[in-house]
């Protein structure tokens, strides 16, 4: 997020501890490599005097990685996604099933030659909450997501969170973010930094990434499995799980969604069961944007329950419960013919 990625990449290139590092970026203009390090330049690749390689991302990502490991003896590859990129789908590209690769013989097979070590998200500590609560969509985003949705995906998809620009944020801001992020993504390791200064040894070759964990919802699963009352509330960040075996009445629920949620509810996510249907709907809210869509069907529709996890600051649990209770029916399941 923001210029913190650029300073972190430069820091890695300049402090590689004798390792050969390749950085794949979107455009060279975003990373101003120190001129004293430049050894050779071409349209696609900058070779550095310390053994590092910096190249632009042209075409397919897998092809770019394949070319790198074919032509250079590389210890680490750091991939910089765009500011609106989702991290987990990028990682999934390196775990394509062999049978799918066989259908596309033009795609190089890099499995067992490279592996995803970690997903790192750099956070602008001084501006995060302001961006998260923006009531607008992200410019240039093909999925028309709101800022809250995009930032939530990048926080929850990370293995490592770097809270950058701590010199420009207050202690309360930083501590609140740390508590919020630990609730949104309890598995992530957090570091604080100024100017992207984090020891590369702390974030390279960690072995922290797990594809199955990454494909699950950190927030949703962890909160439902957590012991009641175990959340930290030092800075007012808390969670509340709403659950019911009764079905939601679709019109009433949509009215509830359209009425909006208080700003102190930062994140909510869960599964919804609708009256007269065995379809499973996903409720996903981040900041001022809320998404509601069908994602499949309940395997055991008659015993399906709705569960929504709320994360916020000084939550009014009774208000949330009353609001949702007013949108449910008195029946558990009634299939339409």
Helices and strands as residue ranges (DSSP letters): H 4-14, E 21-25, G 28-30, G 35-37, E 38-41, E 45-48, E 53-56, H 61-71, E 76-79, H 87-92, G 93-95, H 98-103, E 120-124, H 128-132, H 147-156, E 160-164, G 166-168, H 171-184, E 189-192, H 200-203, H 211-214, H 218-225, E 237-244, H 250-258, E 265-273, E 279-286, E 289-297, G 301-303, E 306-313, H 317-325
